[in-house]
Amino acid sequence: MYEIALESPDQADVKALLDLSDRYHEKLYPAESNHLLDVADLINDRTHFFVARRVENDEVVGCGAIVSYPGYGEIKRMFVLPETRGTGLGRELLMVLEMAARQFELPCLRLETGVSQPEAIGLYRNAGFVEIGPFGEYQLDPLSLFMEKELVKD
């Protein structure tokens, strides 16, 4: 069982998870194809950072952020521990991010993920994300996949 809540990324256990995420992505992609925000970039008024913790021991097991831009929100730093993959945590975290984006009245969510992460791509596709071209400051990159999901108002 997991609990997901808004938290600061500037905590030792969260930083350790982000470091693990960095090492994971560094093994898959060259530096120019890694678009990870560091802790300092995650602390601002337009970024909402969520942490997933295991209820029984308060262990940090995942995270994800929404960065608000005019006209859309971008999912950043979505990551779960390898041993939690396949448990539904990623889907749960993505649902929390989507609910938050709706509360922030964002019309859509966008993201950039890497082509070497089929599990993440499958998660996003199953959640209704579709492929789009580069957005914001991103450039076309054969190692990147750009996706978007329109958020229908309830």
Secondary structure, 3 states (H helix, E strand, C coil): CEEEEECCCCCHHHHHHHHHHHHHHHHHCCHHHCCCCCCHHHCCCCEEEEEEEECCCCCEEEEEEEEEECCEEEEEEEEECHHHCCCCHHHHHHHHHHHHHHHCCCCEEEEEEECCCHHHHHHHHHCCCEEECCCCCCCCCCCEEEEEEECCCC
